[in-house]
Each structure stands twice: as C-alpha cells, then as structure tokens.
Amino acid sequence: MYTLILATRNPGKLTELKAILADAELAHDLVGADAYPDIPDVKETGVTFTENALLKAHALARATGLPAVADDSGLCVDVLGGSPGILSARWAGRHGQDLANMELLLAQLSDIAAPHRGARYFCAAALALPDGTERVTHGELAGVLRTAPAGTGGFGYDPIFQPDGESRTFAQIPDGIKNSLSHRGKAFRSLLPVIRELVK
C-alpha cells in the first residue's frame, strides 16, 4: 500500500476527494494534510488555479517525502469577469468563511437578471512527487447562480450553484451524483491514470 497525501485540511473537500479517489480503487492509503499538523499551511500566492495547486502539492511532497495531490478550485462568474475565481474561498475577506462569501456574492448579483447569472466551477488538480515531478489536470462545470441558497449538502457556493441540466443546486444533489458531475471529480478522474503511472 502506497501513501498519497491529499493537500487539504478542509473536511468537506477531504471527504469529497477521498470518495472520488476511492471509487477508482487505487492501491494507495489516502491521508489528509491534517495528519501532519506541524507542516504550515501553504499561502496561495499564485495568480492561477494551476499555480496554487502546484504550490500546495510541491510543498507537501517536500515536507513529507511522499507524493502529494492538491487542487485549487473556485467559482467563476460571467458578469464579474471570472471572479471570485482564485479568491473564491476568501471573497469576503477571510479564508474559509463560506456563508459570508456566499452572502457577499449574492449581494453583488442582486440586480442581475436570471439570463445573465451564468457561472462555472473550475478545478486544477496537481500531483507532485518528492523529486519535483509534477502533473496537472483540469475540470469545469457550467451552471447558473440562484438568487437564494437551497440545500444543506456540499460547501462553499454549492447552495446557490445550479449545474446546467439540473433543477437542483449542488447542495441538494446527493454526493455520489455530485462527484460524477463536479469540476473536482472531472479533474481528479483525469489525474488518476497519472497517479497509477507515477506513484509506485
């Protein structure tokens, strides 16, 4: 059994990643970054999703001597020119305040009519090995933003994001279906062949 570090301390994201990777029946022990509390969090100083995913993956691979997988993902809103984008988790000012982020975004879009509330979730998934080897894959999911939250599942902007072709928000869709649709699921499923090839 090989150990693969998932470079996140976000419990919602960790659960989602473990479910996505477990479905692939990888011969790897999946461990979150919380298993290494002495390793400081990596500052997301990149200006793209790809840069931030690689920063986190390389930092954890160097610190642990183990292969690490990281992602950077966010919500890109059409009428905001792609924002919040890489700032999605700290849109309201402080990292990880999901409710404040969502409320601020809803306030910013309060005068925007339904036909113009298009958005997409985007994810860059990165694998980094201790020797510096790196690979990145991407996934995205288009949808629209509701005017009010609905549902109790998921995290982040899920209660207001309705994927194209769906009548439910991401917070109302069961996890198994969500993982098959999601930007993160698409990115990590694309990364699976690389993991199988490089992590031995």
For each residue, the residues with C-beta under 8 A, 3 or more apart:
1: 27 28 29
2: 27 28 29 67 199 200
3: 28 29 31 66 67
4: 21 26 28 29 30 31 66 67 68 69 195 199
5: 31 32 33 35 36 60 61 64 66 67 68 69
6: 14 17 18 21 30 31 32 33 68 69 70
7: 33 42 56 57 59 60 68 69 70
8: 13 14 17 32 33 56 70 71
9: 14 32 33 34 41
10: 13 14 96 155
11: 14 15
12: 15 16 154 155 156
13: 8 10 16 17 71 155 184
14: 6 8 9 10 11 17 18 32 34
15: 11 12 18 19
16: 12 13 19 20 175 179 182 184
17: 6 8 13 14 20 21 30 69 71 184 188
18: 6 14 15 21 22 30
19: 15 16 22 23 175 176 179
20: 16 17 23 24 179 184 185 188 189
21: 4 6 17 18 24 26 28 30 188 192
22: 18 19 25 26 30
23: 19 20 179
24: 20 21 189 192
25: 22
26: 4 21 22 30 192 195 196
27: 1 2
28: 1 2 3 4 21 195 199
29: 1 2 3 4
30: 4 6 17 18 21 22 26
31: 3 4 5 6 35
32: 5 6 8 9 14 35
33: 5 6 7 8 9 36 39 60
34: 9 14 37
35: 5 31 32
36: 5 33 39 60 63 64
37: 34
38:
39: 33 36 59 60 63 64
40:
41: 9
42: 7 55 56 59 60
43: 55
44: 52 55 56 72 86
45: 52 55
46: 49 50 51 52 54 55 72 86
47: 51 86
48: 51 52 86 124
49: 46 52 53 72 73 74 85 86 122 123 124 138
50: 46 53 54 72 124 126 136 138
51: 46 47 48 54 55 72
52: 44 45 46 48 49 55 56 72 86 124
53: 49 50 56 57 70 71 72 124 125 126 136
54: 46 50 51 57 58 70 126 128 134 136
55: 42 43 44 45 46 51 52 58 59 70
56: 7 8 42 44 52 53 59 60 68 70 72 126
57: 7 53 54 60 61 68 69 70 126 127 128 134
58: 54 55 61 62 68 128 132 134
59: 7 39 42 55 56 62 63 68
60: 5 7 33 36 39 42 56 57 63 64 66 68 70 128
61: 5 57 58 64 65 66 67 68 128 129 130
62: 58 59 65 130
63: 36 39 59 60
64: 5 36 39 60 61 68 130
65: 61 62 130
66: 3 4 5 60 61 130
67: 2 3 4 5 61 127 128 129 130 195 198 199
68: 4 5 6 7 56 57 58 59 60 61 64 127 128
69: 4 5 6 7 17 57 125 126 127 128 188 191 195
70: 6 7 8 53 54 55 56 57 60 125 126 128
71: 8 13 17 53 123 124 125 126 184 187 188
72: 44 46 49 50 51 52 53 56 86 123 124
73: 49 88 121 122 123 124 183 184 187
74: 49 84 85 86 87 88 89 121 122
75: 84 85 88 105 119 120 121 122 156 157 161
76: 82 83 84 85 119 120 121 122
77: 80 82 83 84 105 109 117 118 119 145
78: 82 116 117 118 119
79: 109 112 116 117 118
80: 77 83 84 108 109
81:
82: 76 77 78 85
83: 76 77 80 87 91
84: 74 75 76 77 80 87 88 91 101 105
85: 49 74 75 76 82 88 122
86: 44 46 47 48 49 52 72 74
87: 74 83 84 90 91
88: 73 74 75 84 85 91 101 156 157
89: 74 95 96 101 156
90: 87 93 94 95 96 97 101
91: 83 84 87 88 101 104 105
92: 97 100 101 103 104
93: 90 97 100
94: 90 97 100
95: 89 90
96: 10 89 90
97: 90 92 93 94 100 101
98: 101 102 155 156 157
99: 102 103
100: 92 93 94 97 103 104
101: 84 88 89 90 91 92 97 98 104 105 156 157
102: 98 99 105 106 149 156 157 159 160
103: 92 99 100 106 107
104: 91 92 100 101 107 108
105: 75 77 84 91 101 102 108 109 145 157 160
106: 102 103 109 110 147 148 160
107: 103 104 110
108: 80 104 105
109: 77 79 80 105 106 112 117 145 147
110: 106 107 147
111:
112: 79 109 116 117
113: 116 117
114: 117 144 147
115:
116: 78 79 112 113
117: 77 78 79 109 112 113 114 144 145 147
118: 77 78 79 142 143 144 145
119: 75 76 77 78 142 143 144 145 161
120: 75 76 140 141 142 143 183
121: 73 74 75 76 140 141 143 161 182 183 184
122: 49 73 74 75 76 85 138 139 140 183
123: 49 71 72 73 138 139 140 182 183 184 186 187 188
124: 48 49 50 52 53 71 72 73 136 137 138 187
125: 53 69 70 71 136 137 138 139 184 187 188 190 191
126: 50 53 54 56 57 69 70 71 134 135 136
127: 57 67 68 69 134 135 136 191 194 195 198 199
128: 54 57 58 60 61 67 68 69 70 132 133 134
129: 61 67 132 133 134 198 199
130: 61 62 64 65 66 67
131:
132: 58 128 129
133: 128 129 198
134: 54 57 58 126 127 128 129
135: 126 127 191 194 198
136: 50 53 54 124 125 126 127
137: 124 125 187 188 190 191 194
138: 49 50 122 123 124 125 186 187 190
139: 122 123 125 182 183 184 185 186 187 188 189 190
140: 120 121 122 123 183 186
141: 120 121 163 164 181 182 183 186
142: 118 119 120 163 164
143: 118 119 120 121 161 162 163 164 166 170
144: 114 117 118 119 161 162 164
145: 77 105 109 117 118 119 157 160 161 162
146: 149 150 159 160 161 162 169
147: 106 109 110 114 117 160
148: 106 160
149: 102 146 159 160 169 171
150: 146 159 160 168 169 171 172
151: 154 158 159 168 169 170 171 172 173
152: 159 171
153: 158 170 171 172 173 174 175 178
154: 12 151 158 159 170 171 173 178
155: 10 12 13 98 158
156: 12 75 88 89 98 101 102
157: 75 88 98 101 102 105 145 160 161 170
158: 151 153 154 155 161 169 170 171
159: 102 146 149 150 151 152 154 169 170 171
160: 102 105 106 145 146 147 148 149 150 157 169
161: 75 119 121 143 144 145 146 157 158 169 170
162: 143 144 145 146 166 167 168 169 170
163: 141 142 143 166 170 173 181
164: 141 142 143 144
165:
166: 143 162 163 173 181
167: 162
168: 150 151 162 172 173
169: 146 149 150 151 158 159 160 161 162 172 173
170: 143 151 153 154 157 158 159 161 162 163 173 178 182
171: 149 150 151 152 153 154 158 159
172: 150 151 153 168 169
173: 151 153 154 163 166 168 169 170 177 178 181
174: 153 177 178
175: 16 19 153 178 179
176: 19 179 180
177: 173 174 180 181
178: 153 154 170 173 174 175 181 182 185
179: 16 19 20 23 175 176 182 184 185
180: 176 177 185
181: 141 163 166 173 177 178 185
182: 16 121 123 139 141 170 178 179 185 186
183: 73 120 121 122 123 139 140 141 186 187
184: 13 16 17 20 71 73 121 123 125 139 179 187 188
185: 20 139 178 179 180 181 182 188 189
186: 123 138 139 140 141 182 183 189 190
187: 71 73 123 124 125 137 138 139 183 184 190 191
188: 17 20 21 69 71 123 125 137 139 184 185 191 192
189: 20 24 139 185 186 192
190: 125 137 138 139 186 187 193
191: 69 125 127 135 137 187 188 194 195
192: 21 24 26 188 189 195 196
193: 190 196 197
194: 127 135 137 191 197 198
195: 4 26 28 67 69 127 191 192 198 199
196: 26 192 193 199
197: 193 194
198: 67 127 129 133 135 194 195
199: 2 4 28 67 127 129 195 196
200: 2
